[in-house]
Structure formats: structure tokens, C-alpha cells
Amino acid sequence: MIGMETLRELKRLGDQSAEMAVESLAEMTAMEVVMEVSAVNLTEVEQIPAMIGITEDAIIGLFVRFTGELPGSVLTLISIPSAQKLADIMLAGMGDEPAEGEVLSEMQQSAVEEIGNIITSSFIDVWANAFTTALTQTPPAFVCDYVPSVIDAALARASEKGDFAVVFNSAIHITDQDIDCHILVLPDPDKMQMMFDSME
């Protein structure tokens, strides 16, 4: 269904998205930011936990739905330690402590949602430009759970459930902090093949 030329094009789109995200994050944090997309894969949804190497730990997911001629969803997965680092960077150490049993405070969650919004917006904007179409996105929805449950929650919010996701393995470096994240683009299944065909 997908050839090497398509994978190269998807990697190029991922690199462009990372560059756009870096500009926004650097402006927001006034820090040196580097974001790298190390790999891109088309993966069966049920294989995502094993592919990203997170099967037993809880994780934070930020889900955004986009609509237009090429509708779909973006799910950003961030480990809890990475989310806590992001919150500390955004809040400059001024955030409150999480309540007992919570991984993030309300302020920390808002900060992570804002960064997730920057990352997903960059991917959606590049996606829209690549296919010369207008796309409208929803605000990010936050969930903290085990990876299969996060993915199930994201798919439950999608208007159409596909079997595959385009997975961008990414790393963000902000000054001396290393943050891992995975960006999953889930095009609606009836549009996916048309999109890939245009890349070949």
C-alpha cells in the first residue's frame, strides 16, 4: 500500500513539521530548541505500543481531530517524565504541585496541552500545505493512561476508525532537557490511499 517514495515524502513532511514546531517552542520558551524526527513508519494501530517500545507504563496522550478534504486525527504521546519536564520549562518552576494520585497539576496539564497544541498544529499545517487543502483542528484533548487505552480513547473520538497510523518517532531537546514524543497521524481510512498515491 505504501512505497519507499511515500515514506521519504512522509519523513520530509515530518522534518518540516519539526522545524515549524521548533520555531514556536523557541519563541515561547526563549530557549534553544531542537526537534528531530528519527523515523517514520506506517503501522497497524494494534502494533503501536510495541513499535514505540512503551507497553507497560502509563503515558500522556494529546488528541486533535482535523477536518477538511483530507480529514483525520493527530495523537501525540509523551511519557510522564517528559511531560513533567515540559511543564517545568513552560512554567519556569512556578507551577503548583500535583494533587495526591495525580501526575500533573491543573497548571502543568495546561502547559503540556499548549505544547501539544504547538506540535500538532505544526504537523497539521504542513499536512495542509503539502496537499493544498484547508484543514480545521479541534483543541487538544488530554488523557493519561496506558498506551492501548490512550489509543482506544483517541480512536473513539475519531469520526472514522482506520487500521493504520503514520508514526513519527521524535525527540525534543530544550536546552539541557531531553524529551521523547511520538506523533501519530491517523488519516481517515477512505482518504488514506488517495493521499499516499499522490506522494508516489
C-alpha positions, -999 to 999 in steps of 0.1 A, spaced: 0 0 0 29 23 6 62 26 -12 97 39 -3 90 72 -21 60 78 1 80 70 32 106 95 21 79 121 15 64 115 49 98 119 65 102 152 47 69 164 60 78 153 95 111 172 92 92 203 80 67 200 109 95 197 134 112 228 121 79 247 124 74 234 160 109 244 170 104 280 159 72 283 180 87 265 210 119 285 209 99 318 208 76 306 236 104 294 260 132 317 249 155 287 250 175 267 225 152 240 210 160 212 187 134 186 174 144 156 154 122 131 136 143 100 137 120 76 118 86 74 102 65 42 98 31 31 87 20 9 115 -11 -12 124 -29 5 152 -27 -25 174 11 -27 169 18 9 181 26 1 217 53 -25 208 66 -3 180 72 27 202 86 5 229 60 15 256 38 -14 266 36 -13 305 40 23 315 12 49 317 16 78 292 1 111 283 -18 115 251 -30 147 234 -56 141 207 -65 166 180 -91 160 153 -87 178 119 -113 182 92 -113 192 56 -108 174 23 -82 151 40 -96 146 75 -80 126 102 -65 129 137 -32 135 154 -23 118 186 9 130 205 22 105 230 45 119 257 60 100 287 50 113 321 86 123 330 89 142 297 55 159 303 67 170 337 99 184 322 79 203 296 56 217 323 86 229 344 101 245 313 69 263 303 61 274 339 97 283 347 94 264 380 64 285 391 38 257 388 19 242 417 24 206 428 1 178 416 -26 166 439 -21 132 455 -26 105 429 -22 129 400 8 131 377 3 167 367 -14 197 384 -40 217 365 -14 243 356 11 217 345 -16 200 324 -25 233 307 12 239 299 16 204 284 -16 209 264 -3 241 250 29 225 238 10 196 224 -12 221 205 20 237 190 34 203 179 1 190 164 -6 224 147 28 222 130 20 188 116 -15 197 105 -3 230 89 25 212 69 0 184 60 -25 210 47 2 228 27 15 196 12 -19 186 -1 -30 222 -9 -61 220 12 -76 238 42 -78 218 75 -95 229 107 -85 214 140 -101 209 174 -85 219 207 -63 191 222 -80 165 244 -58 153 273 -57 117 286 -33 99 309 -35 61 308 -17 30 294 -9 32 257 -36 8 244 -62 27 264 -49 61 252 -51 48 216 -86 34 221 -97 67 236 -83 86 206 -100 62 181 -133 66 200 -131 103 193 -122 99 156 -151 101 131 -138 71 112 -116 43 127 -87 32 105 -64 2 109 -32 21 103 -14 52 117 16 71 104 40 72 133 67 99 136 93 90 163 106 123 176 129 138 202 128 173 215 159 189 231 152 221 251 185 235 265 197 206 287 164 186 288 157 156 265 120 149 258 107 119 238 75 121 220 57 101 193 33 118 168 7 96 153 -12 108 123 -43 88 116 -59 98 83 -94 87 78 -92 53 60 -112 63 29 -88 91 22 -55 74 32 -48 56 -1 -56 86 -22 -32 106 -1 -4 80 -4 -10 77 -42 -4 115 -46 30 111 -29 43 84 -53 
